């Protein structure tokens, strides 16, 4: 029998498959047994009540989807009072995703989640930083270092840092996060994109620009996962366009210790279970006793990797 267990720093998971934040909510428990997932990643929480971006918020595009949801949130108090008790019912570890507009605000929010029933914090530093003119924290090593250091100073919990693909040097950003105290990296959030309705001449999203997810982004984020895994010694969690076991295995070969499934769940609520079962079947067929052996097993030993720092 294949051993599907993996470790993300000090946190042990029964298998390497979990949801991507924003694509998973408590209602899914009616059709997906949460105990079978490696971890549960809740929808991103903000300190304040947020209504989100103007509609339309989602647009289907070839090989993926655009979204500009705007992180609607009922706030931290509602999460602690209502959402957290629901997730405590399940044995799979709960990862709380948080977002804030400044390093200090991130720290204030994270400090409120040192609570029983929470296994890790995922800091979504792909969100706009008001101290950098609205640029995402994870677009620069300096801003990344500042926010992760503030987070590390207020919490001893496992700290996962979610990076943005919208940067020219993801390896340097990854190193900054690791050096500042991140326990793992989530690579990556959605890619900035736009679509226009040629009949109406109008942008197809109410916010004009949104994030591209789905199969179209997978080759880009696999590359980024590979770069980050080569750049740091902490675990990397791959996220982007995963809809099958084969996709997940490709990420793991590139260096990911675990994966997050997002857009595929909207199309097939059972997608994460299919990925888990498919990984187990693949390993059994290949005679691989432990799924963790896949991590970083890409056959690149005799190949040049000089282009890791900057890809033209």
Secondary structure, 3 states (H helix, E strand, C coil): CCECCEEECCEEECCCEEECCCCCCHHHHHCCCHHHCCEEECCCECCCCECCCCCCCEEEECCEEEECCCCCECCHHHHHHHHHHHHCCCCCEEEEEECCCCHHHHHHHHHCCCCCCCCEEEEECCCECHHHCCCEHHHCHHHHHHHHHHHHHHCCCEEEEECCCCCCCHHHHHHHHHHHCCCEEEECCCEEEECEECCCCEECCCCCEEEEECHHHHHHHHHHHHHHHHHCCCEEEEECCCCCHHHHHHHHHHCCCEEEECHHHHHCCCHHHHHHHHHHHHHHHHCCCEHHHHCCCCCCCCCCCHHHCCCC
